[in-house]
């Protein structure tokens, strides 16, 4: 991502996603040029507005705690079929 700072680079990656895309926090961090900064991506998403945050999930497939139903609804609206198992993990189809 060149010489962009962390926030700008992460925003660029997330803003470039399209309906139907799903990335993990780690994939966003790596693509932004900050491998290993998955937790920082989550913190940024939590404090930012206007980003399609619902397209980012944990590496385990888990949706965002406390807002799982909203995230699942938004992903379904973009065409995903979501199966949630007892652990809260999802399987996208």
Rosetta blueprint (number, residue, H / E / L):
1 X L
2 X L
3 X L
4 X L
5 X L
6 X H
7 X H
8 X H
9 X H
10 X H
11 X H
12 X H
13 X H
14 X H
15 X H
16 X L
17 X L
18 X L
19 X L
20 X L
21 X L
22 X L
23 X E
24 X E
25 X H
26 X H
27 X H
28 X H
29 X H
30 X H
31 X H
32 X L
33 X L
34 X L
35 X L
36 X L
37 X L
38 X H
39 X H
40 X H
41 X H
42 X H
43 X H
44 X H
45 X H
46 X H
47 X H
48 X L
49 X L
50 X L
51 X L
52 X L
53 X H
54 X H
55 X H
56 X E
57 X E
58 X L
59 X L
60 X L
61 X L
62 X E
63 X L
64 X L
65 X L
66 X L
67 X L
68 X H
69 X H
70 X H
71 X H
72 X H
73 X H
74 X H
75 X H
76 X H
77 X H
78 X L
79 X L
80 X L
81 X L
82 X E
83 X E
84 X E
85 X L
86 X L
87 X L
88 X L
89 X E
90 X E
91 X E
92 X E
93 X L
